[in-house]
């Protein structure tokens, strides 16, 4: 899917690089998992299991430049390939009071179950 997104957006590198576009996309995806590490820390985690292989050792500036070179379009295209609900209307266990239960970046909000929030779904009210 990463290769398809790169081809679709014209972001495949045209010359041999130490940081090919595909690797940069994987770096950016890994950076979402390890946001506290910075590019160099994420790179170190990505290559940690490759001892004995010839692996690039880019600087933070080189990683940032590679990210700018690839741009946002491939990530947008990759998201377009993957987005959408994982559950359909008939899927059991993912609906609550007529609403599809979703997770967005781990954020949770507490909302009182009150009559003013009941809306038109006819959900029962707690006291």
Buried (B, 14 or more C-beta within 10 A) or exposed (E): EBEEBBEBBEBBBEEEEEBBBBBBBBBBBBBEEBEEBBBBBBBEBBBEEEEEEEEEEBEEEBBEBBBEEBBEBBBEBBEEEEEEEEBEEEEEEBEEEEEEEEEEEEEEEEEEEEEEEEEEEEBEEEE
